[in-house]
Amino acid sequence: MVRNKNIAKYRNRPARAYSRFILLLFVFLLFPVSLHSQWLSGYTNRIKITIQSSQVAGGSNLLDFPALIDITDNDLRTIANSGYISDSNGWDTKFTASDGVTTLDHDIEKYVSTTGELIAWVRIPSLSPTLDTEVYLYFGNTSVSSDPSAPTTWTASYVGVWHLHDNYLDASGTGNDGSNTGSTTTAGLVADGQSFNGASYIDVGNDNTLNHSTNDWTVSAWMRSNNTFSNNIFGNGGDNATGVRYVLAMGEAGGDGAITITVDDDSSVPPKYQ
């Protein structure tokens, strides 16, 4: 997660005209990079964002990592709110690699036109734990009128990504969209989330992509509970003689308030806790 760290702003403004040719030549010779730096066509502004290596876990580069960019900046407000973004949904935003032109897939989770708050997931091809990673956020393009969010922000290894902000769609593009029963919108750690009362739930179906069998898999979620009794966070209810059940839950086993993953491959076999 990156929150307004090491930000430098640039605007694509024309340089002043000088009356003397010799002065113009002098400026050209001293600042060739500034005058000929690469810029993503169609965009008027950009912000450089540095992801510090100290924030990257592990000892090797993370490949195709979906980094969370959480930034609020007055320049990211819409033009109607004294900013530079043209689209009220924040769609005229684009991320690039450090060269300024290689575009990176991103997925917008939240944008507030009046404050300039932008929350987006950006797929970083290689995120280093030893060297800082620089990316550019471009904004301000009147020709953009469609959502740039791309399912390819999430690699094919992701079979379900649910932001639970305004909708219950699967952002991974796998198609495991959810259907809400009773949960309500509430403030979350990242943008909005959903509040559950014990009887409410979101059903994402039982597609084969969610039945992991004996394959390696990972499930993760951000949650907050105001009680210590059992709360299922995410699970597959296929608990039968031939199926595989898995549940990420709070308090299902191991004591009140404990977070556990329960896996069992046959209804006659005791659950295994990991």
C-alpha positions, 0 to 999 in steps of 0.5 A, spaced: 500 500 500 502 506 498 499 513 501 502 519 498 509 517 499 515 521 495 510 524 490 513 529 484 508 533 480 509 535 473 505 538 468 506 539 460 506 546 459 509 550 454 516 553 455 517 560 455 519 563 448 526 567 448 527 572 443 535 571 443 537 565 439 543 564 443 539 563 449 535 558 446 540 554 444 544 554 451 538 552 454 537 546 449 544 544 450 544 544 458 537 541 459 536 536 453 532 531 457 527 536 460 525 538 453 525 531 450 523 527 456 518 521 454 510 523 455 504 519 455 500 522 449 494 525 450 495 527 458 496 534 461 499 532 467 503 526 471 505 525 478 511 520 480 510 515 485 515 512 489 514 505 492 520 504 497 523 498 497 523 497 505 515 496 504 516 490 499 516 484 503 521 478 502 528 477 499 526 477 491 522 481 486 515 480 486 512 479 479 506 482 476 504 484 483 498 488 484 500 494 488 495 498 492 495 506 490 491 510 495 492 517 494 489 524 495 491 530 491 488 537 489 490 536 482 486 529 482 480 533 483 475 534 477 476 540 473 469 543 475 472 542 482 479 546 481 483 540 479 485 537 472 481 530 471 476 531 466 472 525 467 467 525 473 469 517 474 476 519 474 477 514 468 482 519 465 487 516 469 493 512 467 499 509 470 506 507 467 513 504 468 518 509 470 520 510 463 513 514 462 510 511 456 510 503 458 502 503 460 501 498 466 494 495 467 490 498 473 483 497 477 480 503 480 476 501 486 474 508 488 475 516 486 472 522 489 471 528 484 471 533 490 477 531 494 481 528 489 482 521 492 484 515 488 484 508 490 487 503 485 490 497 484 496 497 479 500 491 476 507 492 477 511 487 473 517 487 478 517 490 485 524 490 488 525 489 495 532 492 494 531 498 489 525 503 489 520 502 484 518 508 480 511 509 477 507 515 474 500 517 474 498 520 468 491 524 468 487 529 464 485 527 458 478 530 455 478 524 450 477 518 455 470 516 456 470 509 458 473 505 464 480 503 464 480 498 469 482 492 466 481 485 469 489 483 467 491 487 473 490 481 476 493 475 473 490 468 471 492 465 478 487 470 481 480 466 480 476 471 484 477 478 487 471 482 490 472 489 492 465 490 495 465 497 493 459 499 490 458 492 487 459 485 488 463 483 481 469 479 481 474 484 478 479 478 476 475 477 470 473 470 472 466 471 472 465 469 479 460 475 481 457 475 487 449 476 489 448 480 496 443 478 501 442 483 507 449 486 507 450 493 507 455 498 505 460 501 510 466 504 511 472 499 510 480 499 510 480 500 503 474 504 500 468 501 502 466 494 505 460 490 507 457 489 514 454 483 516 449 481 521 450 474 522 444 472 517 447 476 511 452 474 506 454 474 499 453 468 494 459 468 489 456 461 486 460 454 486 464 455 480 469 449 478 474 455 479 473 456 486 473 448 488 481 447 489 481 440 491 488 438 492 491 444 488 495 449 492 491 455 493 491 462 498 485 466 500 485 472 504 481 478 506 481 484 510 475 484 516 473 487 523 469 483 528 465 486 534 464 480 537 468 473 538 463 468 536 464 464 530 464 468 523 465 465 516 469 470 512 469 466 506 468 459 504 466 453 499 460 449 502 461 443 498 462 438 504 460 432 502 463 425 501 466 427 494 467 434 495 472 439 498 470 444 504 474 450 506 472 455 510 476 462 512 473 463 519 473 467 526 472 463 532 470 456 528 476 452 532 482 454 536 478 459 541 474 465 541 477 470 536 482 466 533 482 466 525 483 459 522 482 455 515 479 449 516 479 444 510 476 437 510 476 432 504 470 427 506 464 428 511 466 422 515 474 425 516 475 430 522 476 437 519 484 439 519 486 446 521 492 450 518 
